[in-house]
Every structure is written in structure tokens, then in C-alpha cells.
């Protein structure tokens, strides 16, 4: 069983603003879907709420939502009271999909990080976790430089593994 975190971030580490993502990079969305189809997804309740209704639950995946609200429920989601409980519910590989608090609580237990860097300086209120020295950059796509999205933003995909 593998536990991986997946997120996209701007230069300043911003991953969100006002309950949403402050950019649109369809290539990142396609990669997110392709990667996370291999297991269960774990997200916080705010991340669940930020998903457009037509994408809740994320199709083709078991959706586990972490919330302290014992009465919370949503069609297509399973509630967990903590990150530990959510991890204990995994039936195979697990993908931590946000938000900031959930990333911070789970990065110490992850085997892999899948990060999309957005080549932009953007303001926001939610930040990515710090990638510490225990992580080694395993691959970059493209290998050099940046790819250009159909929206005009530049981006690259980074994969980190524990050293």
C-alpha cells in the first residue's frame, strides 16, 4: 500500500484562494484524475466543499472525507474523524488530495509526493506543505524547463520519493 500526496502550487506555495484554485491548468486536472484512479482519495471537508457539485464524489474512486463534525454526511463520501482514521480505512493505495491541514498532518506518513508547479506568483490563503530534506526529487516532466498549458500558464510535474 502506497500513500501519496498530490497537489498543484504556485511559486509561493499557494494551493488555494477563497475556497478554490487560483488558476486553470487542464493538463494538471487530467494528470490528477489519471493518478488518483489507482486508489482511494482522502480529503478534508473544505476540499470536498470546494469541488463543483458535478464532481462530488470524485468518480471512479472511493472518497473519504476527514471532518471533526460527527454528523456530517454526503452522498458518495465516507466520513473519517481524523487523518489516522482515514488512513485506517484505505482498501489499497491512498491519495491525499487536500487541503492544507490534511497535507500537513499526512506528509510524515507519505511514500510519494506528486506536485504540479505553476510558473506564476499568485496570492492565496492556503499553502502547500513544506517538502523537507527527507524527500528526493525522482522525476521532472518536462525534464528541463516548463510545459505550456492550453490556457497559457507554464507548469511542470515533479515526483518526490522518500530518501
C-alpha positions in Angstrom: 0.0 0.0 0.0 1.3 3.4 -1.0 0.3 6.7 0.4 0.8 9.7 -1.8 0.1 13.4 -1.6 -0.9 15.2 -4.8 -1.3 19.0 -5.3 -0.5 21.9 -7.6 1.2 25.0 -6.3 2.3 28.4 -7.4 5.9 29.7 -6.7 4.9 31.0 -3.3 3.5 27.6 -2.3 -0.1 28.8 -2.7 -2.5 25.9 -3.4 -5.8 27.7 -2.9 -7.6 31.1 -2.6 -11.0 31.7 -1.2 -12.0 28.0 -1.3 -10.9 27.5 -4.9 -7.8 27.1 -7.1 -6.5 30.4 -8.4 -5.5 29.0 -11.9 -6.8 26.6 -14.5 -4.4 24.1 -16.0 -6.4 21.3 -17.7 -3.3 19.1 -18.1 -2.9 19.1 -14.3 -6.6 18.0 -13.9 -6.1 15.2 -16.4 -3.0 14.0 -14.5 -4.7 14.2 -11.2 -7.6 12.0 -12.5 -5.2 9.5 -14.1 -3.0 9.1 -11.0 -5.8 9.1 -8.3 -7.8 6.4 -10.2 -5.4 3.9 -8.8 -6.7 4.1 -5.2 -8.9 5.8 -2.6 -8.9 9.6 -2.2 -8.7 11.3 1.2 -9.6 15.0 1.5 -10.7 17.4 4.1 -14.3 18.7 4.3 -13.3 22.1 2.9 -11.7 20.5 -0.1 -14.9 18.4 -0.6 -17.0 21.5 -0.4 -14.7 23.3 -2.9 -15.4 20.6 -5.6 -18.0 21.6 -8.1 -21.2 19.6 -7.3 -20.9 17.7 -10.6 -17.6 16.2 -9.5 -18.7 15.2 -6.0 -17.9 12.4 -5.3 -14.8 12.2 -7.5 -16.0 9.4 -9.9 -14.4 6.0 -10.0 -12.7 6.4 -6.6 -13.6 5.8 -3.0 -14.0 9.3 -1.4 -13.0 9.6 2.3 -13.7 13.0 3.8 -12.0 14.0 7.1 -14.1 16.2 9.3 -14.5 16.6 13.1 -18.3 17.0 12.6 -19.6 13.6 13.6 -23.0 14.4 12.0 -21.5 15.3 8.5 -22.5 13.1 5.6 -22.7 13.4 1.9 -23.8 11.0 -0.9 -20.8 9.1 -2.2 -18.5 10.0 0.6 -17.3 8.2 3.7 -16.6 10.2 6.8 -13.5 9.9 8.9 -12.9 11.8 12.1 -9.2 12.2 11.7 -6.4 11.6 9.2 -5.4 8.5 11.2 -8.9 7.1 10.9 -9.0 7.9 7.1 -5.7 6.1 6.6 -7.0 3.1 8.5 -10.0 2.9 6.1 -7.8 2.6 3.0 -8.5 -0.5 0.9 -5.3 -0.1 -1.1 -3.3 2.9 -2.3 -4.3 6.2 -0.8 -4.2 9.7 -2.4 -4.2 12.7 -0.1 -5.9 15.4 -2.1 -6.1 18.3 0.3 -6.4 20.7 1.8 -3.6 22.4 3.7 -4.3 21.0 7.1 -4.7 17.4 5.8 -1.5 17.7 3.8 0.4 18.9 6.9 -1.0 16.1 9.0 -0.2 13.3 6.5 3.1 14.3 4.8 5.0 12.5 7.5 3.3 9.2 6.6 3.5 9.5 2.8 5.7 7.5 0.5 5.5 9.8 -2.5 4.6 13.4 -3.5 3.1 14.3 -6.9 3.5 18.1 -7.3 2.5 20.3 -10.2 4.4 23.6 -10.1 2.7 26.5 -11.7 5.1 29.1 -13.0 3.2 32.1 -11.5 3.3 34.3 -8.4 -0.3 34.2 -7.1 -1.9 35.3 -3.9 -3.9 32.8 -1.8 -4.9 31.7 1.6 -3.9 28.1 1.6 -0.3 26.8 1.2 1.3 23.5 0.3 3.3 21.6 3.0 7.0 22.2 3.2 8.9 19.5 1.3 11.7 18.6 3.7 15.2 17.1 3.3 13.7 13.6 3.6 12.3 13.9 0.1 14.3 13.3 -3.1 13.2 14.6 -6.5 12.7 11.4 -8.5 11.4 12.9 -11.8 10.5 16.1 -13.6 8.2 16.4 -16.6 9.4 18.0 -18.7 13.0 17.2 -17.8 14.1 20.7 -18.4 12.1 23.9 -18.3 8.3 24.2 -18.4 5.4 23.0 -20.4 2.8 25.5 -21.6 -0.8 24.7 -20.8 -3.6 25.3 -23.3 -4.6 28.2 -21.0 -1.1 29.8 -21.5 0.2 29.1 -18.0 3.5 27.3 -17.7 3.7 24.2 -15.4 5.8 21.1 -14.7 5.2 17.9 -12.9 7.5 16.8 -10.1 7.6 13.4 -8.3 9.3 13.1 -4.9 10.1 9.9 -3.0 11.5 9.4 0.5 15.3 9.1 0.6 
